[in-house]
Amino acid sequence: MKFDFDEYINREGTDCIKYDFRQLYFGRNDVIPMWVADMDFRTPDFVLDAVRNRTNHPVLGYSFRSDTYHNAIINWLQLRHQWTIKNKWISFSPGVVPGLTLAVTAFTNPGDKIIVQPPVYFPFYTSIEGTGREIIYNPLKLKNGRYYFDFEDLKTKINKNVKMLILCSPHNPGGMVWKEDELKQLTKICLEKKILILSDEIHSDLILRPNKHIPLACISEDIAQQVITFMSPSKTFNMAALSTAYAIISNTQLKKQYDHIVEYHHLHIGNVFGNIALTAAYSHGSEWLDQMLEYVKANIEYVVDFFKNKLPDIKVIQPEGTYLIWIDFRDTGLSHTQIKDKLIYKAKVGLNDGVTFGIGGEGFFRMNVACPRATVTESIKRIFQVFDK
């Protein structure tokens, strides 16, 4: 079956953050919104049909997650990532970021130090500081248009008070799909220093060929006992409004502690429609996902080629995964504020401000290209008209 990703869907007036919060975030309503990390594509019919079918039943009472739900996760991870997991390793999470925050609370104490690797997804910072922990920065190194871990810096930052590292894999906003040797070096250090890793792998299905996502827990059995992996079909199938996240924890004691904190906050029930949507997506979604990724890859290639040929002072970090593009405006000679003002008030294109991603974000902006090609070309045309010298 051929899916239509060129379809335009008007999302205004649906309490949609991406569109209906433009005035709040950008100060105006007429920017093309290419910021919030959800898609402008239709949520797949096999998901919507499953949800509609459940609404036909006249009672929406308390529900549980059945074997069908768990088997959908098990089969999907085996199919897409060749990762063999067990039912008993799966824990519900009210969301990936809430799950990270709950894990920070469960496995560290106020005053403990937690490592992040900026520029990185900004909710990591509030998950740490909001719970009274201290952030330790291990900035990524940008070299020849790709980010790399700085292992030497990491070693110098670790002391007895460092208890945890939060990994973004694949990386948001840079789009890096970490290689096996990179992950092995990272886990070697964490194993030696007994540092627990929380691995945010929400973008793990959004991999651009020929790259391949490697779940961190697959690196070795030893590291599998020292990592909590958070995943969700929400980004993959454009259903962020539903509660579909989960954690994979093979360490029995860690899982017991994590489940305990979720349950005593009374967050373990979840959402019946999230359960159904996850099951449908993972059971029927492979063909749709493959086509969507090819479409997004073409969008990315269009943006990369355009800037390279028409605006060479604006550099694009070539993403290996995700539908997000991290764009480097620093060689334009403009200040960060000047760049931001040009994008919003002259080009009328709404991108995520790179400063919010922390160290290394100044002069950068993040673009979401999970949208029809016409939206991408119009946005790039507007940026060209403003920044062309």
Secondary structure as the mmCIF struct_conf table of DSSP 4:
data_model
#
loop_
_struct_conf.conf_type_id
_struct_conf.id
_struct_conf.beg_label_comp_id
_struct_conf.beg_label_asym_id
_struct_conf.beg_label_seq_id
_struct_conf.end_label_comp_id
_struct_conf.end_label_asym_id
_struct_conf.end_label_seq_id
BEND BEND1 PHE A 5 ASP A 6
TURN_TY1_P TURN_TY1_P1 GLU A 12 GLY A 13
BEND BEND2 THR A 14 THR A 14
HELX_RH_AL_P HELX_RH_AL_P1 ILE A 17 ASP A 20
TURN_TY1_P TURN_TY1_P2 PHE A 21 PHE A 21
HELX_RH_AL_P HELX_RH_AL_P2 ARG A 22 PHE A 26
BEND BEND3 GLY A 27 GLY A 27
BEND BEND4 ASN A 29 ASN A 29
BEND BEND5 VAL A 31 VAL A 31
STRN STRN1 ILE A 32 PRO A 33
BEND BEND6 VAL A 36 ASP A 38
BEND BEND7 ASP A 40 PHE A 41
HELX_LH_PP_P HELX_LH_PP_P1 ARG A 42 PRO A 44
HELX_RH_AL_P HELX_RH_AL_P3 ASP A 45 THR A 55
TURN_TY1_P TURN_TY1_P3 ASN A 56 ASN A 56
BEND BEND8 HIS A 57 PRO A 58
HELX_RH_AL_P HELX_RH_AL_P4 ASP A 67 HIS A 81
HELX_RH_3T_P HELX_RH_3T_P1 ASN A 87 TRP A 89
STRN STRN2 ILE A 90 PHE A 92
BEND BEND9 PRO A 94 PRO A 94
HELX_RH_AL_P HELX_RH_AL_P5 VAL A 96 PHE A 107
TURN_TY1_P TURN_TY1_P4 PRO A 110 GLY A 111
STRN STRN3 LYS A 113 VAL A 116
BEND BEND10 PRO A 118 PRO A 119
TURN_TY1_P TURN_TY1_P5 PHE A 122 PHE A 122
HELX_RH_AL_P HELX_RH_AL_P6 PRO A 123 GLU A 129
TURN_TY1_P TURN_TY1_P6 GLY A 130 GLY A 132
STRN STRN4 GLU A 134 TYR A 137
HELX_LH_PP_P HELX_LH_PP_P2 PRO A 139 LEU A 140
STRN STRN5 LYS A 141 LYS A 143
TURN_TY1_P TURN_TY1_P7 ASN A 144 GLY A 145
STRN STRN6 ARG A 146 TYR A 148
HELX_RH_AL_P HELX_RH_AL_P7 PHE A 151 LYS A 157
TURN_TY1_P TURN_TY1_P8 LYS A 160 ASN A 161
STRN STRN7 VAL A 162 CYS A 168
BEND BEND11 SER A 169 PRO A 170
TURN_TY1_P TURN_TY1_P9 ASN A 172 GLY A 174
HELX_RH_AL_P HELX_RH_AL_P8 GLU A 180 GLU A 192
TURN_TY1_P TURN_TY1_P10 LYS A 193 LYS A 194
STRN STRN8 LEU A 196 ASP A 200
TURN_TY1_P TURN_TY1_P11 ILE A 202 ASP A 205
STRN STRN9 ILE A 207 ILE A 207
TURN_TY1_P TURN_TY1_P12 ARG A 209 PRO A 210
HELX_RH_3T_P HELX_RH_3T_P2 LEU A 216 CYS A 218
BEND BEND12 ILE A 219 ILE A 219
HELX_RH_AL_P HELX_RH_AL_P9 GLU A 221 ALA A 224
TURN_TY1_P TURN_TY1_P13 GLN A 225 GLN A 226
STRN STRN10 VAL A 227 MET A 231
BEND BEND13 PRO A 233 PRO A 233
TURN_TY1_P TURN_TY1_P14 SER A 234 ASN A 238
TURN_TY1_P TURN_TY1_P15 ALA A 240 ALA A 241
BEND BEND14 LEU A 242 LEU A 242
STRN STRN11 TYR A 246 ILE A 248
HELX_RH_AL_P HELX_RH_AL_P10 THR A 252 TYR A 264
TURN_TY1_P TURN_TY1_P16 HIS A 265 HIS A 266
BEND BEND15 ILE A 269 ILE A 269
HELX_RH_AL_P HELX_RH_AL_P11 VAL A 272 HIS A 284
HELX_RH_AL_P HELX_RH_AL_P12 SER A 286 LYS A 310
TURN_TY1_P TURN_TY1_P17 PRO A 312 ASP A 313
BEND BEND16 ILE A 314 ILE A 314
STRN STRN12 LYS A 315 ILE A 317
BEND BEND17 GLU A 320 GLU A 320
STRN STRN13 GLY A 321 GLY A 321
BEND BEND18 THR A 322 TYR A 323
STRN STRN14 LEU A 324 ASP A 328
HELX_RH_3T_P HELX_RH_3T_P3 ARG A 330 THR A 332
HELX_RH_AL_P HELX_RH_AL_P13 HIS A 336 ASP A 341
HELX_RH_PI_P HELX_RH_PI_P1 LYS A 342 ALA A 347
STRN STRN15 VAL A 349 GLY A 350
STRN STRN16 ASN A 352 ASP A 353
HELX_RH_3T_P HELX_RH_3T_P4 GLY A 354 PHE A 357
TURN_TY1_P TURN_TY1_P18 ILE A 359 GLY A 360
TURN_TY1_P TURN_TY1_P19 GLU A 362 GLY A 363
STRN STRN17 PHE A 364 ASN A 368
BEND BEND19 CYS A 371 CYS A 371
HELX_RH_AL_P HELX_RH_AL_P14 ARG A 373 PHE A 387
#
